[in-house]
Amino acid sequence: MSLFKKLFGGGASAPTPEPETYQGFAIHPDPMPDGRQFRLQARIEREVGGEVQSHTVIRADVFESRDAAVEAAIVKSKQVIDEQGDRLFRS
């Protein structure tokens, strides 16, 4: 690894958080790097009729740490599921 990558944090990416299951939906937190912070982002999936349907949640909220963004993404995704349920996947 080059000296610049070591100094400025380039190179290896953070491990992907494990998906969390909530009311039959899979929540995949995926914090989006935004400068030195992380923007809230998650993917909500559900299998319907053998086909995986997906909805992406992106918020303007930013967090100092990746872990905080992961936790907030799970909380916000659960809220979206509670409010929208299966309507998430209707056109």
N, CA, C and O atoms as CSV, one atom per row, in Angstrom:
chain,resi,resn,atom,element,x,y,z
A,1,MET,N,N,0.854,-1.172,0.000
A,1,MET,CA,C,0.000,0.000,0.000
A,1,MET,C,C,0.896,1.229,0.000
A,1,MET,O,O,1.910,1.261,0.697
A,2,SER,N,N,0.529,2.232,-0.773
A,2,SER,CA,C,1.360,3.419,-0.866
A,2,SER,C,C,1.265,4.257,0.398
A,2,SER,O,O,0.333,4.116,1.190
A,3,LEU,N,N,2.230,5.115,0.568
A,3,LEU,CA,C,2.285,6.000,1.726
A,3,LEU,C,C,1.055,6.905,1.774
A,3,LEU,O,O,0.509,7.131,2.854
A,4,PHE,N,N,0.612,7.423,0.640
A,4,PHE,CA,C,-0.544,8.309,0.609
A,4,PHE,C,C,-1.829,7.612,1.025
A,4,PHE,O,O,-2.663,8.202,1.713
A,5,LYS,N,N,-1.995,6.354,0.612
A,5,LYS,CA,C,-3.186,5.610,1.019
A,5,LYS,C,C,-3.188,5.383,2.519
A,5,LYS,O,O,-4.234,5.464,3.163
A,6,LYS,N,N,-2.009,5.097,3.082
A,6,LYS,CA,C,-1.921,4.910,4.525
A,6,LYS,C,C,-2.244,6.197,5.267
A,6,LYS,O,O,-2.946,6.174,6.278
A,7,LEU,N,N,-1.740,7.311,4.775
A,7,LEU,CA,C,-1.944,8.597,5.442
A,7,LEU,C,C,-3.370,9.111,5.313
A,7,LEU,O,O,-3.918,9.671,6.263
A,8,PHE,N,N,-3.969,8.926,4.151
A,8,PHE,CA,C,-5.266,9.535,3.883
A,8,PHE,C,C,-6.423,8.548,3.861
A,8,PHE,O,O,-7.534,8.910,3.474
A,9,GLY,N,N,-6.184,7.326,4.263
A,9,GLY,CA,C,-7.268,6.370,4.433
A,9,GLY,C,C,-7.774,5.710,3.174
A,9,GLY,O,O,-8.851,5.115,3.204
A,10,GLY,N,N,-7.069,5.781,2.089
A,10,GLY,CA,C,-7.514,5.116,0.868
A,10,GLY,C,C,-7.256,3.627,0.959
A,10,GLY,O,O,-6.587,3.161,1.881
A,11,GLY,N,N,-7.776,2.893,0.020
A,11,GLY,CA,C,-7.499,1.467,-0.007
A,11,GLY,C,C,-8.656,0.644,0.483
A,11,GLY,O,O,-9.741,0.696,-0.097
A,12,ALA,N,N,-8.454,-0.117,1.537
A,12,ALA,CA,C,-9.454,-1.066,2.024
A,12,ALA,C,C,-10.747,-0.368,2.409
A,12,ALA,O,O,-10.738,0.689,3.040
A,13,SER,N,N,-11.853,-0.976,2.019
A,13,SER,CA,C,-13.151,-0.413,2.366
A,13,SER,C,C,-13.667,-1.109,3.630
A,13,SER,O,O,-13.227,-2.204,3.980
A,14,ALA,N,N,-14.596,-0.454,4.293
A,14,ALA,CA,C,-15.169,-1.006,5.521
A,14,ALA,C,C,-16.027,-2.220,5.177
A,14,ALA,O,O,-16.595,-2.288,4.087
A,15,PRO,N,N,-16.122,-3.174,6.096
A,15,PRO,CA,C,-16.940,-4.359,5.827
A,15,PRO,C,C,-18.418,-3.986,5.697
A,15,PRO,O,O,-18.893,-3.047,6.336
A,16,THR,N,N,-19.124,-4.727,4.873
A,16,THR,CA,C,-20.548,-4.502,4.682
A,16,THR,C,C,-21.302,-4.997,5.915
A,16,THR,O,O,-21.125,-6.141,6.332
A,17,PRO,N,N,-22.154,-4.130,6.507
A,17,PRO,CA,C,-22.916,-4.578,7.682
A,17,PRO,C,C,-23.876,-5.710,7.317
A,17,PRO,O,O,-24.376,-5.777,6.195
A,18,GLU,N,N,-24.119,-6.579,8.265
A,18,GLU,CA,C,-25.056,-7.677,8.062
A,18,GLU,C,C,-26.470,-7.112,7.907
A,18,GLU,O,O,-26.831,-6.164,8.605
A,19,PRO,N,N,-27.276,-7.682,7.001
A,19,PRO,CA,C,-28.659,-7.221,6.877
A,19,PRO,C,C,-29.450,-7.595,8.125
A,19,PRO,O,O,-29.169,-8.598,8.780
A,20,GLU,N,N,-30.432,-6.777,8.434
A,20,GLU,CA,C,-31.322,-7.047,9.565
A,20,GLU,C,C,-32.711,-7.337,9.020
A,20,GLU,O,O,-33.182,-6.644,8.118
A,21,THR,N,N,-33.365,-8.350,9.558
A,21,THR,CA,C,-34.710,-8.705,9.129
A,21,THR,C,C,-35.721,-8.026,10.051
A,21,THR,O,O,-35.589,-8.048,11.275
A,22,TYR,N,N,-36.739,-7.419,9.422
A,22,TYR,CA,C,-37.778,-6.725,10.170
A,22,TYR,C,C,-39.098,-6.903,9.433
A,22,TYR,O,O,-39.237,-6.448,8.298
A,23,GLN,N,N,-40.054,-7.552,10.055
A,23,GLN,CA,C,-41.399,-7.781,9.507
A,23,GLN,C,C,-41.360,-8.375,8.094
A,23,GLN,O,O,-42.157,-8.001,7.234
A,24,GLY,N,N,-40.437,-9.292,7.869
A,24,GLY,CA,C,-40.346,-9.958,6.567
A,24,GLY,C,C,-39.533,-9.209,5.534
A,24,GLY,O,O,-39.390,-9.685,4.408
A,25,PHE,N,N,-38.998,-8.057,5.881
A,25,PHE,CA,C,-38.156,-7.262,4.990
A,25,PHE,C,C,-36.704,-7.416,5.429
A,25,PHE,O,O,-36.432,-7.585,6.617
A,26,ALA,N,N,-35.780,-7.359,4.490
A,26,ALA,CA,C,-34.349,-7.354,4.806
A,26,ALA,C,C,-33.848,-5.929,4.659
A,26,ALA,O,O,-34.020,-5.303,3.613
A,27,ILE,N,N,-33.223,-5.420,5.718
A,27,ILE,CA,C,-32.664,-4.066,5.708
A,27,ILE,C,C,-31.152,-4.198,5.566
A,27,ILE,O,O,-30.486,-4.823,6.392
A,28,HIS,N,N,-30.624,-3.595,4.501
A,28,HIS,CA,C,-29.189,-3.611,4.227
A,28,HIS,C,C,-28.647,-2.190,4.402
A,28,HIS,O,O,-28.736,-1.389,3.471
A,29,PRO,N,N,-28.089,-1.856,5.567
A,29,PRO,CA,C,-27.507,-0.524,5.742
A,29,PRO,C,C,-26.307,-0.367,4.811
A,29,PRO,O,O,-25.500,-1.285,4.669
A,30,ASP,N,N,-26.196,0.783,4.187
A,30,ASP,CA,C,-25.099,1.038,3.257
A,30,ASP,C,C,-24.713,2.510,3.326
A,30,ASP,O,O,-24.997,3.268,2.398
A,31,PRO,N,N,-24.065,2.926,4.422
A,31,PRO,CA,C,-23.718,4.344,4.577
A,31,PRO,C,C,-22.919,4.861,3.390
A,31,PRO,O,O,-22.014,4.188,2.895
A,32,MET,N,N,-23.259,6.049,2.944
A,32,MET,CA,C,-22.618,6.655,1.793
A,32,MET,C,C,-21.563,7.660,2.279
A,32,MET,O,O,-21.914,8.623,2.961
A,33,PRO,N,N,-20.285,7.458,1.946
A,33,PRO,CA,C,-19.274,8.434,2.346
A,33,PRO,C,C,-19.594,9.808,1.766
A,33,PRO,O,O,-19.956,9.940,0.597
A,34,ASP,N,N,-19.454,10.821,2.609
A,34,ASP,CA,C,-19.715,12.204,2.197
A,34,ASP,C,C,-18.643,13.063,2.854
A,34,ASP,O,O,-18.830,13.569,3.961
A,35,GLY,N,N,-17.531,13.219,2.171
A,35,GLY,CA,C,-16.389,13.893,2.780
A,35,GLY,C,C,-15.856,13.025,3.909
A,35,GLY,O,O,-15.522,11.859,3.700
A,36,ARG,N,N,-15.778,13.594,5.099
A,36,ARG,CA,C,-15.310,12.840,6.269
A,36,ARG,C,C,-16.467,12.309,7.097
A,36,ARG,O,O,-16.269,11.784,8.192
A,37,GLN,N,N,-17.671,12.447,6.572
A,37,GLN,CA,C,-18.865,11.974,7.263
A,37,GLN,C,C,-19.532,10.883,6.427
A,37,GLN,O,O,-19.038,10.497,5.368
A,38,PHE,N,N,-20.666,10.397,6.933
A,38,PHE,CA,C,-21.414,9.353,6.227
A,38,PHE,C,C,-22.877,9.731,6.148
A,38,PHE,O,O,-23.494,10.094,7.149
A,39,ARG,N,N,-23.429,9.643,4.943
A,39,ARG,CA,C,-24.841,9.939,4.717
A,39,ARG,C,C,-25.666,8.671,4.931
A,39,ARG,O,O,-25.224,7.570,4.601
A,40,LEU,N,N,-26.861,8.834,5.483
A,40,LEU,CA,C,-27.748,7.706,5.741
A,40,LEU,C,C,-28.239,7.122,4.423
A,40,LEU,O,O,-28.816,7.824,3.592
A,41,GLN,N,N,-28.000,5.828,4.246
A,41,GLN,CA,C,-28.483,5.112,3.069
A,41,GLN,C,C,-28.692,3.648,3.442
A,41,GLN,O,O,-27.890,3.054,4.163
A,42,ALA,N,N,-29.779,3.083,2.942
A,42,ALA,CA,C,-30.060,1.659,3.163
A,42,ALA,C,C,-30.895,1.131,2.005
A,42,ALA,O,O,-31.556,1.886,1.291
A,43,ARG,N,N,-30.847,-0.185,1.839
A,43,ARG,CA,C,-31.659,-0.856,0.834
A,43,ARG,C,C,-32.622,-1.775,1.580
A,43,ARG,O,O,-32.211,-2.567,2.428
A,44,ILE,N,N,-33.908,-1.658,1.253
A,44,ILE,CA,C,-34.931,-2.520,1.853
A,44,ILE,C,C,-35.355,-3.509,0.780
A,44,ILE,O,O,-35.713,-3.115,-0.330
A,45,GLU,N,N,-35.314,-4.806,1.116
A,45,GLU,CA,C,-35.670,-5.839,0.147
A,45,GLU,C,C,-36.714,-6.781,0.725
A,45,GLU,O,O,-36.814,-6.984,1.935
A,46,ARG,N,N,-37.484,-7.345,-0.193
A,46,ARG,CA,C,-38.454,-8.370,0.169
A,46,ARG,C,C,-38.654,-9.271,-1.038
A,46,ARG,O,O,-38.739,-8.800,-2.172
A,47,GLU,N,N,-38.727,-10.567,-0.786
A,47,GLU,CA,C,-38.960,-11.512,-1.870
A,47,GLU,C,C,-40.461,-11.705,-2.037
A,47,GLU,O,O,-41.168,-12.046,-1.089
A,48,VAL,N,N,-40.930,-11.483,-3.251
A,48,VAL,CA,C,-42.347,-11.636,-3.572
A,48,VAL,C,C,-42.448,-12.487,-4.823
A,48,VAL,O,O,-41.941,-12.109,-5.880
A,49,GLY,N,N,-43.104,-13.635,-4.707
A,49,GLY,CA,C,-43.288,-14.522,-5.862
A,49,GLY,C,C,-41.979,-14.978,-6.469
A,49,GLY,O,O,-41.887,-15.136,-7.687
A,50,GLY,N,N,-40.954,-15.197,-5.639
A,50,GLY,CA,C,-39.662,-15.653,-6.133
A,50,GLY,C,C,-38.782,-14.549,-6.688
A,50,GLY,O,O,-37.665,-14.815,-7.133
A,51,GLU,N,N,-39.265,-13.321,-6.671
A,51,GLU,CA,C,-38.501,-12.187,-7.188
A,51,GLU,C,C,-38.166,-11.237,-6.043
A,51,GLU,O,O,-39.040,-10.886,-5.250
A,52,VAL,N,N,-36.918,-10.823,-5.954
A,52,VAL,CA,C,-36.501,-9.888,-4.911
A,52,VAL,C,C,-36.784,-8.468,-5.381
A,52,VAL,O,O,-36.294,-8.020,-6.418
A,53,GLN,N,N,-37.586,-7.780,-4.586
A,53,GLN,CA,C,-37.893,-6.377,-4.874
A,53,GLN,C,C,-37.077,-5.517,-3.918
A,53,GLN,O,O,-36.836,-5.904,-2.774
A,54,SER,N,N,-36.656,-4.351,-4.392
A,54,SER,CA,C,-35.742,-3.521,-3.623
A,54,SER,C,C,-36.185,-2.058,-3.632
A,54,SER,O,O,-36.702,-1.557,-4.631
A,55,HIS,N,N,-35.973,-1.389,-2.509
A,55,HIS,CA,C,-36.252,0.047,-2.375
A,55,HIS,C,C,-35.065,0.666,-1.650
A,55,HIS,O,O,-34.645,0.152,-0.613
A,56,THR,N,N,-34.519,1.754,-2.170
A,56,THR,CA,C,-33.381,2.425,-1.540
A,56,THR,C,C,-33.853,3.640,-0.767
A,56,THR,O,O,-34.631,4.454,-1.264
A,57,VAL,N,N,-33.363,3.745,0.465
A,57,VAL,CA,C,-33.655,4.890,1.328
A,57,VAL,C,C,-32.382,5.717,1.420
A,57,VAL,O,O,-31.338,5.215,1.838
A,58,ILE,N,N,-32.467,6.986,1.029
A,58,ILE,CA,C,-31.336,7.912,1.155
A,58,ILE,C,C,-31.865,9.169,1.832
A,58,ILE,O,O,-32.879,9.729,1.416
A,59,ARG,N,N,-31.179,9.602,2.867
A,59,ARG,CA,C,-31.589,10.790,3.611
A,59,ARG,C,C,-30.453,11.811,3.590
A,59,ARG,O,O,-29.300,11.477,3.317
A,60,ALA,N,N,-30.802,13.044,3.880
A,60,ALA,CA,C,-29.802,14.104,3.941
A,60,ALA,C,C,-28.992,14.055,5.232
A,60,ALA,O,O,-27.975,14.738,5.352
A,61,ASP,N,N,-29.437,13.248,6.200
A,61,ASP,CA,C,-28.759,13.162,7.488
A,61,ASP,C,C,-27.321,12.675,7.300
A,61,ASP,O,O,-27.082,11.713,6.570
A,62,VAL,N,N,-26.367,13.337,7.955
A,62,VAL,CA,C,-24.978,12.894,7.929
A,62,VAL,C,C,-24.507,12.630,9.354
A,62,VAL,O,O,-24.991,13.239,10.308
A,63,PHE,N,N,-23.555,11.710,9.478
A,63,PHE,CA,C,-23.074,11.262,10.777
A,63,PHE,C,C,-21.553,11.263,10.785
A,63,PHE,O,O,-20.910,11.081,9.752
A,64,GLU,N,N,-20.997,11.470,11.958
A,64,GLU,CA,C,-19.544,11.508,12.119
A,64,GLU,C,C,-18.911,10.136,11.915
A,64,GLU,O,O,-17.795,10.030,11.407
A,65,SER,N,N,-19.626,9.090,12.313
A,65,SER,CA,C,-19.048,7.752,12.192
A,65,SER,C,C,-19.913,6.854,11.313
A,65,SER,O,O,-21.120,7.058,11.179
A,66,ARG,N,N,-19.275,5.878,10.733
A,66,ARG,CA,C,-19.976,4.906,9.889
A,66,ARG,C,C,-20.963,4.095,10.728
A,66,ARG,O,O,-22.076,3.814,10.282
A,67,ASP,N,N,-20.557,3.722,11.939
A,67,ASP,CA,C,-21.421,2.935,12.818
A,67,ASP,C,C,-22.703,3.690,13.170
A,67,ASP,O,O,-23.782,3.099,13.218
A,68,ALA,N,N,-22.582,4.987,13.414
A,68,ALA,CA,C,-23.764,5.796,13.726
A,68,ALA,C,C,-24.701,5.865,12.519
A,68,ALA,O,O,-25.921,5.838,12.678
A,69,ALA,N,N,-24.136,5.953,11.320
A,69,ALA,CA,C,-24.949,5.979,10.105
A,69,ALA,C,C,-25.653,4.647,9.885
A,69,ALA,O,O,-26.795,4.621,9.425
A,70,VAL,N,N,-24.990,3.545,10.206
A,70,VAL,CA,C,-25.592,2.210,10.081
A,70,VAL,C,C,-26.781,2.099,11.031
A,70,VAL,O,O,-27.862,1.669,10.627
A,71,GLU,N,N,-26.587,2.484,12.287
A,71,GLU,CA,C,-27.664,2.407,13.282
A,71,GLU,C,C,-28.853,3.261,12.872
A,71,GLU,O,O,-29.999,2.822,12.964
A,72,ALA,N,N,-28.585,4.476,12.420
A,72,ALA,CA,C,-29.666,5.375,12.010
A,72,ALA,C,C,-30.387,4.847,10.772
A,72,ALA,O,O,-31.600,5.010,10.645
A,73,ALA,N,N,-29.653,4.218,9.865
A,73,ALA,CA,C,-30.265,3.659,8.659
A,73,ALA,C,C,-31.234,2.543,9.015
A,73,ALA,O,O,-32.292,2.421,8.398
A,74,ILE,N,N,-30.887,1.734,9.998
A,74,ILE,CA,C,-31.780,0.653,10.431
A,74,ILE,C,C,-33.034,1.228,11.062
A,74,ILE,O,O,-34.141,0.779,10.765
A,75,VAL,N,N,-32.872,2.218,11.932
A,75,VAL,CA,C,-34.031,2.854,12.590
A,75,VAL,C,C,-34.944,3.501,11.548
A,75,VAL,O,O,-36.160,3.312,11.594
A,76,LYS,N,N,-34.378,4.254,10.618
A,76,LYS,CA,C,-35.174,4.947,9.591
A,76,LYS,C,C,-35.847,3.938,8.663
A,76,LYS,O,O,-36.994,4.143,8.265
A,77,SER,N,N,-35.162,2.864,8.316
A,77,SER,CA,C,-35.747,1.851,7.445
A,77,SER,C,C,-36.929,1.166,8.124
A,77,SER,O,O,-37.939,0.887,7.478
A,78,LYS,N,N,-36.808,0.897,9.412
A,78,LYS,CA,C,-37.933,0.308,10.151
A,78,LYS,C,C,-39.129,1.264,10.154
A,78,LYS,O,O,-40.276,0.835,10.031
A,79,GLN,N,N,-38.852,2.548,10.294
A,79,GLN,CA,C,-39.924,3.540,10.259
A,79,GLN,C,C,-40.609,3.545,8.889
A,79,GLN,O,O,-41.836,3.600,8.806
A,80,VAL,N,N,-39.823,3.489,7.828
A,80,VAL,CA,C,-40.372,3.458,6.464
A,80,VAL,C,C,-41.216,2.203,6.269
A,80,VAL,O,O,-42.291,2.267,5.672
A,81,ILE,N,N,-40.741,1.070,6.764
A,81,ILE,CA,C,-41.497,-0.177,6.646
A,81,ILE,C,C,-42.809,-0.072,7.411
A,81,ILE,O,O,-43.853,-0.489,6.910
A,82,ASP,N,N,-42.767,0.482,8.624
A,82,ASP,CA,C,-43.986,0.651,9.417
A,82,ASP,C,C,-44.998,1.553,8.708
A,82,ASP,O,O,-46.201,1.300,8.756
A,83,GLU,N,N,-44.510,2.594,8.055
A,83,GLU,CA,C,-45.396,3.556,7.386
A,83,GLU,C,C,-45.883,3.070,6.022
A,83,GLU,O,O,-47.041,3.286,5.666
A,84,GLN,N,N,-45.006,2.414,5.256
A,84,GLN,CA,C,-45.320,2.078,3.869
A,84,GLN,C,C,-45.632,0.592,3.643
A,84,GLN,O,O,-46.480,0.255,2.816
A,85,GLY,N,N,-44.958,-0.280,4.366
A,85,GLY,CA,C,-45.164,-1.708,4.181
A,85,GLY,C,C,-44.985,-2.134,2.742
A,85,GLY,O,O,-44.015,-1.742,2.092
A,86,ASP,N,N,-45.917,-2.937,2.232
A,86,ASP,CA,C,-45.829,-3.430,0.850
A,86,ASP,C,C,-45.962,-2.336,-0.205
A,86,ASP,O,O,-45.603,-2.548,-1.364
A,87,ARG,N,N,-46.474,-1.175,0.183
A,87,ARG,CA,C,-46.599,-0.070,-0.789
A,87,ARG,C,C,-45.241,0.412,-1.274
A,87,ARG,O,O,-45.175,1.120,-2.278
A,88,LEU,N,N,-44.158,0.054,-0.596
A,88,LEU,CA,C,-42.823,0.429,-1.044
A,88,LEU,C,C,-42.541,-0.037,-2.459
A,88,LEU,O,O,-41.778,0.595,-3.191
A,89,PHE,N,N,-43.159,-1.144,-2.840
A,89,PHE,CA,C,-42.817,-1.779,-4.103
A,89,PHE,C,C,-43.897,-1.608,-5.180
A,89,PHE,O,O,-43.811,-2.224,-6.242
A,90,ARG,N,N,-44.873,-0.806,-4.923
A,90,ARG,CA,C,-45.899,-0.530,-5.948
A,90,ARG,C,C,-45.422,0.592,-6.851
A,90,ARG,O,O,-44.771,1.534,-6.400
A,91,SER,N,N,-45.746,0.485,-8.102
A,91,SER,CA,C,-45.351,1.503,-9.075
A,91,SER,C,C,-46.303,2.654,-9.073
A,91,SER,O,O,-46.122,3.605,-9.833
